[in-house]
């Protein structure tokens, strides 16, 4: 038995047009799965599918969906399960981060982060999970963060840390409720990563520190046991493990491909 073989499995990657989501989609396809992706912007989904096909030689289907709107989630869950016969693997890679000092945090922004980062995951798990229950099998993989376990030293992340802590507990509760139906629910929590989305943040912080971006990243990585910053590729193996037969008896766990940050943080 190949513990990491996904042949015959159908996977949905929510947030699959983003950097990490695309890497997970590629890895799953290379492991044998049929993969579809979902996100809000059709042009980005089309570009992602074209790039993934060029990289793997496989076809990828996409669904336009705002994971924060339950009617759209329910409709896509129904359509994807009809198109593929069954969705076996669900990866939740959606979410946002809005930064404000805690004493000045706008409550409407806080509510938006909690909705997009937490409620959206409950909605996708709810609607895709119903089909998994009928099929007697499912793998749900949520993307959380080290910030669900340890806070940041600087200000700005009250909503993000609260949301990721909620995702962690939601993952555990879903694992408890869905386990009897043959569904595992786990999550992985990356450290801050060198993604295109973070480019402007790194540039701003490097400028504030009076160093180059390369030097800033080197300094940040030097404090970790692995002595380097994280790349999105560092998370792909963890995602594959949680979706594969290798983790069939693992549920309700949060794994941290974080270079050792949570070990010393």
C-alpha positions in Angstrom: 0.0 0.0 0.0 1.3 3.4 -1.0 0.6 5.6 2.0 0.8 8.8 -0.1 -1.2 7.6 -3.1 -4.3 9.7 -3.9 -5.2 7.8 -7.1 -9.0 7.7 -7.5 -9.6 10.5 -5.0 -11.3 13.8 -5.8 -10.0 16.9 -4.1 -11.5 20.4 -3.7 -9.0 23.1 -2.8 -10.9 26.3 -1.6 -8.5 29.2 -2.1 -6.9 27.1 -4.8 -6.0 30.1 -7.0 -3.6 31.4 -4.4 0.1 30.6 -4.0 -0.2 28.0 -1.3 -3.5 26.6 -2.6 -2.0 26.1 -6.1 1.0 24.3 -4.7 -1.3 21.9 -2.7 -3.4 21.4 -5.9 -0.3 20.5 -7.8 1.0 18.1 -5.2 -2.4 16.3 -4.9 -2.6 15.9 -8.7 0.9 14.5 -8.9 -0.1 12.1 -6.2 -2.9 10.8 -8.4 -5.9 12.8 -7.3 -8.4 14.6 -9.6 -8.3 18.2 -8.4 -10.7 21.1 -8.6 -10.2 24.6 -7.1 -12.6 27.3 -5.9 -12.2 31.0 -5.3 -14.0 34.3 -5.8 -12.3 35.6 -9.0 -12.8 33.7 -12.2 -9.9 35.2 -14.1 -7.5 34.1 -11.3 -9.1 30.6 -11.3 -8.7 30.3 -15.1 -5.0 31.4 -14.9 -4.4 29.0 -12.1 -5.9 26.0 -13.9 -3.9 26.8 -17.0 -0.6 27.0 -15.0 -1.4 23.8 -13.1 -2.2 22.0 -16.4 1.1 23.2 -17.8 3.0 21.9 -14.8 1.3 18.5 -14.4 -0.3 17.7 -17.8 -3.6 17.1 -16.0 -6.9 18.9 -16.3 -8.2 21.0 -13.4 -11.8 22.2 -13.0 -12.7 25.4 -11.2 -15.7 26.8 -9.4 -16.4 30.5 -8.8 -17.4 30.7 -5.1 -17.2 33.2 -2.3 -16.6 30.9 0.7 -18.1 33.5 3.0 -21.6 33.2 1.3 -23.4 30.1 2.3 -25.7 29.9 -0.7 -22.7 29.8 -3.0 -20.9 27.2 -0.8 -23.9 25.0 -0.8 -24.4 25.3 -4.6 -20.7 24.5 -5.4 -20.7 21.5 -3.0 -23.7 20.1 -4.8 -22.3 20.8 -8.2 -18.8 19.5 -7.5 -20.1 16.2 -6.0 -22.4 15.8 -9.0 -19.5 16.5 -11.4 -17.0 14.1 -9.8 -19.4 11.6 -8.2 -17.9 12.4 -4.8 -15.4 14.8 -3.2 -13.1 12.9 -0.9 -10.7 15.6 0.2 -11.5 19.2 1.1 -8.7 21.7 1.8 -9.7 25.1 3.3 -7.0 27.6 2.3 -9.1 30.7 2.3 -8.9 33.7 4.6 -7.8 37.3 5.2 -5.7 39.4 7.6 -6.5 43.0 8.5 -4.1 44.7 10.9 -5.0 47.4 13.4 -3.7 48.0 17.0 -6.0 46.2 19.4 -7.1 49.5 21.1 -8.1 50.9 17.8 -9.5 47.9 16.0 -12.7 48.6 14.1 -15.3 46.1 15.1 -16.7 45.8 11.6 -13.3 44.8 10.4 -12.9 42.3 13.3 -16.3 40.8 12.4 -15.2 40.5 8.7 -12.0 38.7 9.6 -13.8 36.3 11.9 -16.4 35.6 9.2 -13.9 35.1 6.3 -11.4 33.1 8.3 -13.7 31.0 10.6 -17.3 31.0 9.5 -16.3 30.3 5.9 -14.5 27.1 7.0 -17.5 26.0 9.0 -19.7 26.5 5.9 -17.5 24.6 3.6 -17.0 21.8 6.1 -20.8 21.7 6.7 -21.8 21.4 3.1 -19.0 19.2 1.7 -19.1 17.2 4.9 -22.7 16.2 4.3 -21.7 14.4 1.1 -18.7 12.9 2.8 -21.0 11.5 5.5 -23.2 9.9 2.9 -20.1 8.4 1.3 -18.7 7.2 4.6 -15.3 8.8 3.9 -13.6 12.1 3.9 -10.4 14.1 4.6 -10.7 17.7 5.6 -7.6 19.8 5.9 -7.8 23.3 7.3 -5.0 25.9 6.9 -4.5 27.7 10.2 -1.4 29.4 11.5 1.2 29.4 14.2 -0.7 32.5 15.4 -3.5 30.3 16.6 -1.0 29.0 19.1 1.3 31.9 19.9 0.7 35.6 19.7 2.8 38.1 17.8 5.2 40.4 19.8 4.1 43.5 17.9 0.5 45.0 17.5 -2.0 44.5 14.8 -3.0 40.8 14.8 -5.8 40.7 17.4 -8.4 39.6 14.8 -6.0 37.2 13.0 -4.8 35.5 16.1 -8.3 35.2 17.5 -9.5 33.8 14.1 -6.8 31.2 13.8 -7.3 30.1 17.4 -10.9 29.6 16.6 -10.0 27.6 13.5 -7.9 25.3 15.7 -10.8 24.6 18.0 -13.3 24.3 15.2 -11.0 21.7 13.6 -11.0 19.7 16.9 -14.7 19.9 17.3 -15.4 18.9 13.7 -13.1 16.0 14.2 -15.1 14.9 17.2 -18.4 15.1 15.4 -17.4 13.8 12.0 -15.1 10.9 13.1 -18.0 8.4 13.4 -18.7 8.9 9.7 -15.2 8.0 8.5 -14.1 11.7 8.1 -10.8 13.0 9.5 -10.4 16.7 10.2 -7.0 18.1 10.8 -5.1 21.4 10.2 -1.6 22.7 9.6 -0.3 26.0 10.8 2.5 27.6 8.8 4.8 30.3 10.0 4.9 33.6 8.0 5.9 32.6 4.5 7.6 34.2 1.5 4.5 34.5 -0.7 3.6 37.2 -3.3 0.9 38.4 -1.0 3.5 39.2 1.7 5.9 41.1 -0.6 4.7 44.5 0.3 4.7 43.7 4.0 8.3 42.5 3.8 9.3 45.6 1.9 7.6 47.9 4.5 9.2 46.1 7.4 12.6 46.1 5.8 12.3 49.8 5.1 11.3 50.5 8.7 14.4 48.5 9.8 16.7 50.3 7.4 17.8 47.1 5.6 17.2 45.4 2.3 14.4 42.9 2.0 16.9 40.1 1.6 18.6 41.1 4.9 15.3 41.4 6.7 14.3 37.9 5.6 17.7 36.6 6.7 17.4 38.2 10.1 13.9 36.9 10.6 14.9 33.3 9.6 18.0 33.4 11.8 15.9 33.2 15.0 14.3 29.9 14.0 15.8 26.5 14.8 15.9 25.8 11.1 17.7 29.2 10.5 15.7 30.3 7.5 12.3 31.8 6.6 9.5 29.5 5.4 8.6 29.0 1.8 5.1 27.8 0.8 6.7 24.6 -0.5 7.6 23.7 3.1 3.9 23.1 3.8 3.0 20.9 0.9 4.2 17.6 2.3 2.2 18.3 5.5 -0.9 18.9 3.4 -0.4 15.7 1.4 0.2 13.7 4.5 -3.1 14.9 6.0 -5.0 14.1 2.8 -3.4 10.7 2.2 -3.9 7.2 3.7 -0.8 7.7 5.8 -3.0 9.8 8.2 -6.1 7.7 8.3 -6.0 7.4 12.1 -5.0 11.0 12.7 -7.8 13.4 13.4 -8.3 16.6 15.5 -4.6 17.5 15.2 -2.8 20.7 14.3 0.6 20.2 12.7 3.2 23.0 12.4 5.5 23.2 9.4 7.0 26.3 11.0 10.8 25.8 11.2 10.5 25.2 14.9 8.9 28.5 15.9 6.2 26.9 18.1 8.9 24.8 19.8 10.7 27.9 21.1 7.9 30.5 20.9 
